[in-house]
Amino acid sequence: GKKPGRKRKLREQDLVAARALLADESITVAEVAERLGVSPATLYRELPGGRSGVG
């Protein structure tokens, strides 16, 4: 059957890539979000804690 709710904007492989990019302190959350085609708010929602939640 169908899953209820909205489809996720970021797949698991996108989240893995985001975590790898955020490990580099010279890249901003906004730049990572732009590369993935989402807003920074979406990235923060999917990665609670933002950059500090990565490492």
Biopython code that builds the backbone (N, CA, C, O; Angstrom):
import numpy as np
from Bio.PDB.StructureBuilder import StructureBuilder

atoms = [
    (1, "GLY", "N", (0.797, -1.180, 0.000)),
    (1, "GLY", "CA", (0.000, 0.000, 0.000)),
    (1, "GLY", "C", (0.852, 1.261, 0.000)),
    (1, "GLY", "O", (2.081, 1.220, -0.054)),
    (2, "LYS", "N", (0.159, 2.358, 0.062)),
    (2, "LYS", "CA", (0.840, 3.654, 0.074)),
    (2, "LYS", "C", (1.223, 4.049, 1.491)),
    (2, "LYS", "O", (0.540, 3.711, 2.458)),
    (3, "LYS", "N", (2.329, 4.770, 1.591)),
    (3, "LYS", "CA", (2.731, 5.316, 2.879)),
    (3, "LYS", "C", (2.059, 6.670, 3.058)),
    (3, "LYS", "O", (2.006, 7.464, 2.120)),
    (4, "PRO", "N", (1.552, 6.936, 4.242)),
    (4, "PRO", "CA", (0.917, 8.239, 4.470)),
    (4, "PRO", "C", (1.958, 9.354, 4.584)),
    (4, "PRO", "O", (3.125, 9.101, 4.884)),
    (5, "GLY", "N", (1.528, 10.566, 4.344)),
    (5, "GLY", "CA", (2.413, 11.714, 4.512)),
    (5, "GLY", "C", (3.128, 12.110, 3.238)),
    (5, "GLY", "O", (2.950, 11.513, 2.176)),
    (6, "ARG", "N", (3.933, 13.131, 3.384)),
    (6, "ARG", "CA", (4.673, 13.690, 2.267)),
    (6, "ARG", "C", (5.911, 12.881, 1.932)),
    (6, "ARG", "O", (6.535, 12.295, 2.817)),
    (7, "LYS", "N", (6.263, 12.847, 0.674)),
    (7, "LYS", "CA", (7.475, 12.176, 0.238)),
    (7, "LYS", "C", (8.686, 12.962, 0.745)),
    (7, "LYS", "O", (8.683, 14.193, 0.731)),
    (8, "ARG", "N", (9.712, 12.250, 1.188)),
    (8, "ARG", "CA", (10.910, 12.909, 1.698)),
    (8, "ARG", "C", (11.679, 13.574, 0.568)),
    (8, "ARG", "O", (11.776, 13.028, -0.531)),
    (9, "LYS", "N", (12.222, 14.748, 0.839)),
    (9, "LYS", "CA", (12.991, 15.482, -0.168)),
    (9, "LYS", "C", (14.391, 14.912, -0.317)),
    (9, "LYS", "O", (14.980, 14.968, -1.397)),
    (10, "LEU", "N", (14.923, 14.363, 0.767)),
    (10, "LEU", "CA", (16.286, 13.835, 0.745)),
    (10, "LEU", "C", (16.267, 12.324, 0.938)),
    (10, "LEU", "O", (15.666, 11.809, 1.881)),
    (11, "ARG", "N", (16.934, 11.630, 0.032)),
    (11, "ARG", "CA", (17.070, 10.182, 0.179)),
    (11, "ARG", "C", (18.223, 9.907, 1.137)),
    (11, "ARG", "O", (18.981, 10.813, 1.483)),
    (12, "GLU", "N", (18.351, 8.674, 1.556)),
    (12, "GLU", "CA", (19.415, 8.305, 2.489)),
    (12, "GLU", "C", (20.791, 8.617, 1.908)),
    (12, "GLU", "O", (21.679, 9.070, 2.630)),
    (13, "GLN", "N", (20.974, 8.377, 0.606)),
    (13, "GLN", "CA", (22.285, 8.663, 0.000)),
    (13, "GLN", "C", (22.571, 10.162, -0.005)),
    (13, "GLN", "O", (23.731, 10.567, 0.072)),
    (14, "ASP", "N", (21.524, 10.995, -0.096)),
    (14, "ASP", "CA", (21.703, 12.444, -0.007)),
    (14, "ASP", "C", (22.160, 12.835, 1.397)),
    (14, "ASP", "O", (23.015, 13.705, 1.560)),
    (15, "LEU", "N", (21.590, 12.191, 2.400)),
    (15, "LEU", "CA", (21.969, 12.491, 3.779)),
    (15, "LEU", "C", (23.408, 12.079, 4.052)),
    (15, "LEU", "O", (24.125, 12.771, 4.775)),
    (16, "VAL", "N", (23.834, 10.959, 3.481)),
    (16, "VAL", "CA", (25.225, 10.516, 3.625)),
    (16, "VAL", "C", (26.155, 11.550, 2.996)),
    (16, "VAL", "O", (27.174, 11.916, 3.581)),
    (17, "ALA", "N", (25.796, 12.018, 1.801)),
    (17, "ALA", "CA", (26.600, 13.036, 1.119)),
    (17, "ALA", "C", (26.624, 14.331, 1.926)),
    (17, "ALA", "O", (27.669, 14.972, 2.042)),
    (18, "ALA", "N", (25.482, 14.717, 2.481)),
    (18, "ALA", "CA", (25.405, 15.948, 3.276)),
    (18, "ALA", "C", (26.306, 15.856, 4.498)),
    (18, "ALA", "O", (27.012, 16.810, 4.828)),
    (19, "ARG", "N", (26.283, 14.708, 5.168)),
    (19, "ARG", "CA", (27.143, 14.538, 6.347)),
    (19, "ARG", "C", (28.614, 14.644, 5.964)),
    (19, "ARG", "O", (29.403, 15.258, 6.682)),
    (20, "ALA", "N", (28.982, 14.047, 4.838)),
    (20, "ALA", "CA", (30.376, 14.107, 4.385)),
    (20, "ALA", "C", (30.778, 15.542, 4.062)),
    (20, "ALA", "O", (31.869, 15.980, 4.425)),
    (21, "LEU", "N", (29.904, 16.270, 3.383)),
    (21, "LEU", "CA", (30.208, 17.657, 3.032)),
    (21, "LEU", "C", (30.284, 18.539, 4.274)),
    (21, "LEU", "O", (31.141, 19.419, 4.356)),
    (22, "LEU", "N", (29.405, 18.316, 5.232)),
    (22, "LEU", "CA", (29.392, 19.138, 6.440)),
    (22, "LEU", "C", (30.586, 18.868, 7.345)),
    (22, "LEU", "O", (30.908, 19.684, 8.209)),
    (23, "ALA", "N", (31.239, 17.735, 7.155)),
    (23, "ALA", "CA", (32.446, 17.448, 7.928)),
    (23, "ALA", "C", (33.558, 18.431, 7.564)),
    (23, "ALA", "O", (34.476, 18.654, 8.354)),
    (24, "ASP", "N", (33.476, 19.015, 6.370)),
    (24, "ASP", "CA", (34.433, 20.029, 5.922)),
    (24, "ASP", "C", (33.958, 21.383, 6.442)),
    (24, "ASP", "O", (32.939, 21.903, 5.988)),
    (25, "GLU", "N", (34.686, 21.943, 7.381)),
    (25, "GLU", "CA", (34.284, 23.199, 8.033)),
    (25, "GLU", "C", (34.213, 24.387, 7.078)),
    (25, "GLU", "O", (33.586, 25.397, 7.398)),
    (26, "SER", "N", (34.846, 24.281, 5.910)),
    (26, "SER", "CA", (34.868, 25.424, 4.984)),
    (26, "SER", "C", (33.600, 25.518, 4.133)),
    (26, "SER", "O", (33.406, 26.509, 3.429)),
    (27, "ILE", "N", (32.739, 24.502, 4.188)),
    (27, "ILE", "CA", (31.502, 24.502, 3.401)),
    (27, "ILE", "C", (30.336, 24.818, 4.331)),
    (27, "ILE", "O", (30.197, 24.197, 5.385)),
    (28, "THR", "N", (29.500, 25.775, 3.949)),
    (28, "THR", "CA", (28.367, 26.162, 4.793)),
    (28, "THR", "C", (27.178, 25.226, 4.576)),
    (28, "THR", "O", (27.090, 24.520, 3.572)),
    (29, "VAL", "N", (26.273, 25.244, 5.543)),
    (29, "VAL", "CA", (25.046, 24.455, 5.432)),
    (29, "VAL", "C", (24.262, 24.907, 4.204)),
    (29, "VAL", "O", (23.688, 24.082, 3.494)),
    (30, "ALA", "N", (24.235, 26.216, 3.953)),
    (30, "ALA", "CA", (23.516, 26.745, 2.786)),
    (30, "ALA", "C", (24.109, 26.212, 1.485)),
    (30, "ALA", "O", (23.369, 25.906, 0.550)),
    (31, "GLU", "N", (25.440, 26.098, 1.414)),
    (31, "GLU", "CA", (26.084, 25.569, 0.204)),
    (31, "GLU", "C", (25.752, 24.092, 0.007)),
    (31, "GLU", "O", (25.495, 23.652, -1.114)),
    (32, "VAL", "N", (25.758, 23.340, 1.086)),
    (32, "VAL", "CA", (25.411, 21.916, 1.003)),
    (32, "VAL", "C", (23.963, 21.767, 0.545)),
    (32, "VAL", "O", (23.663, 20.944, -0.320)),
    (33, "ALA", "N", (23.074, 22.558, 1.122)),
    (33, "ALA", "CA", (21.659, 22.503, 0.747)),
    (33, "ALA", "C", (21.483, 22.833, -0.726)),
    (33, "ALA", "O", (20.708, 22.180, -1.424)),
    (34, "GLU", "N", (22.199, 23.845, -1.200)),
    (34, "GLU", "CA", (22.092, 24.226, -2.612)),
    (34, "GLU", "C", (22.556, 23.092, -3.519)),
    (34, "GLU", "O", (21.929, 22.818, -4.542)),
    (35, "ARG", "N", (23.641, 22.438, -3.153)),
    (35, "ARG", "CA", (24.136, 21.302, -3.956)),
    (35, "ARG", "C", (23.115, 20.179, -4.033)),
    (35, "ARG", "O", (22.998, 19.500, -5.053)),
    (36, "LEU", "N", (22.376, 19.990, -2.944)),
    (36, "LEU", "CA", (21.386, 18.909, -2.891)),
    (36, "LEU", "C", (20.025, 19.330, -3.429)),
    (36, "LEU", "O", (19.125, 18.501, -3.569)),
    (37, "GLY", "N", (19.876, 20.610, -3.728)),
    (37, "GLY", "CA", (18.618, 21.088, -4.296)),
    (37, "GLY", "C", (17.493, 21.255, -3.291)),
    (37, "GLY", "O", (16.318, 21.149, -3.640)),
    (38, "VAL", "N", (17.856, 21.518, -2.036)),
    (38, "VAL", "CA", (16.856, 21.744, -0.993)),
    (38, "VAL", "C", (17.189, 23.036, -0.256)),
    (38, "VAL", "O", (18.242, 23.634, -0.478)),
    (39, "SER", "N", (16.290, 23.459, 0.617)),
    (39, "SER", "CA", (16.554, 24.656, 1.411)),
    (39, "SER", "C", (17.388, 24.277, 2.637)),
    (39, "SER", "O", (17.395, 23.120, 3.058)),
    (40, "PRO", "N", (18.088, 25.257, 3.203)),
    (40, "PRO", "CA", (18.821, 24.973, 4.442)),
    (40, "PRO", "C", (17.892, 24.456, 5.543)),
    (40, "PRO", "O", (18.293, 23.610, 6.343)),
    (41, "ALA", "N", (16.658, 24.958, 5.589)),
    (41, "ALA", "CA", (15.702, 24.498, 6.604)),
    (41, "ALA", "C", (15.423, 23.002, 6.458)),
    (41, "ALA", "O", (15.322, 22.287, 7.455)),
    (42, "THR", "N", (15.299, 22.532, 5.222)),
    (42, "THR", "CA", (15.076, 21.101, 4.984)),
    (42, "THR", "C", (16.263, 20.297, 5.480)),
    (42, "THR", "O", (16.098, 19.245, 6.097)),
    (43, "LEU", "N", (17.459, 20.796, 5.209)),
    (43, "LEU", "CA", (18.668, 20.095, 5.638)),
    (43, "LEU", "C", (18.732, 20.026, 7.166)),
    (43, "LEU", "O", (19.044, 18.973, 7.723)),
    (44, "TYR", "N", (18.441, 21.135, 7.848)),
    (44, "TYR", "CA", (18.431, 21.130, 9.314)),
    (44, "TYR", "C", (17.362, 20.190, 9.856)),
    (44, "TYR", "O", (17.579, 19.536, 10.876)),
    (45, "ARG", "N", (16.212, 20.112, 9.192)),
    (45, "ARG", "CA", (15.131, 19.226, 9.633)),
    (45, "ARG", "C", (15.563, 17.763, 9.515)),
    (45, "ARG", "O", (15.261, 16.949, 10.387)),
    (46, "GLU", "N", (16.262, 17.439, 8.448)),
    (46, "GLU", "CA", (16.681, 16.051, 8.219)),
    (46, "GLU", "C", (17.921, 15.670, 9.032)),
    (46, "GLU", "O", (18.138, 14.495, 9.329)),
    (47, "LEU", "N", (18.732, 16.669, 9.388)),
    (47, "LEU", "CA", (19.937, 16.436, 10.183)),
    (47, "LEU", "C", (19.834, 17.243, 11.474)),
    (47, "LEU", "O", (20.432, 18.314, 11.575)),
    (48, "PRO", "N", (19.092, 16.755, 12.455)),
    (48, "PRO", "CA", (18.944, 17.513, 13.699)),
    (48, "PRO", "C", (20.311, 17.839, 14.297)),
    (48, "PRO", "O", (21.183, 16.975, 14.387)),
    (49, "GLY", "N", (20.480, 19.067, 14.694)),
    (49, "GLY", "CA", (21.767, 19.500, 15.235)),
    (49, "GLY", "C", (22.648, 20.126, 14.179)),
    (49, "GLY", "O", (23.695, 20.688, 14.500)),
    (50, "GLY", "N", (22.237, 20.038, 12.911)),
    (50, "GLY", "CA", (23.026, 20.635, 11.825)),
    (50, "GLY", "C", (24.441, 20.097, 11.790)),
    (50, "GLY", "O", (24.653, 18.889, 11.901)),
    (51, "ARG", "N", (25.409, 20.983, 11.638)),
    (51, "ARG", "CA", (26.811, 20.582, 11.546)),
    (51, "ARG", "C", (27.264, 19.879, 12.821)),
    (51, "ARG", "O", (28.025, 18.913, 12.752)),
    (52, "SER", "N", (26.807, 20.348, 13.989)),
    (52, "SER", "CA", (27.238, 19.745, 15.249)),
    (52, "SER", "C", (26.687, 18.322, 15.418)),
    (52, "SER", "O", (27.252, 17.525, 16.166)),
    (53, "GLY", "N", (25.603, 18.008, 14.735)),
    (53, "GLY", "CA", (25.034, 16.672, 14.811)),
    (53, "GLY", "C", (25.685, 15.679, 13.868)),
    (53, "GLY", "O", (25.346, 14.495, 13.874)),
    (54, "VAL", "N", (26.632, 16.163, 13.045)),
    (54, "VAL", "CA", (27.268, 15.310, 12.038)),
    (54, "VAL", "C", (28.441, 14.547, 12.609)),
    (54, "VAL", "O", (28.516, 13.326, 12.472)),
    (55, "GLY", "N", (29.357, 15.253, 13.248)),
    (55, "GLY", "CA", (30.613, 14.661, 13.689)),
    (55, "GLY", "C", (30.455, 13.972, 14.974)),
    (55, "GLY", "O", (31.419, 13.413, 15.497)),
]
sb = StructureBuilder()
sb.init_structure("model")
sb.init_model(0)
sb.init_chain("A")
sb.init_seg("    ")
for serial, (resi, resn, name, xyz) in enumerate(atoms, 1):
    if name == "N":
        sb.init_residue(resn, " ", resi, " ")
    sb.init_atom(name, np.array(xyz, "f"), 0.0, 1.0, " ", f" {name:<3s}", serial, name[0])
structure = sb.get_structure()
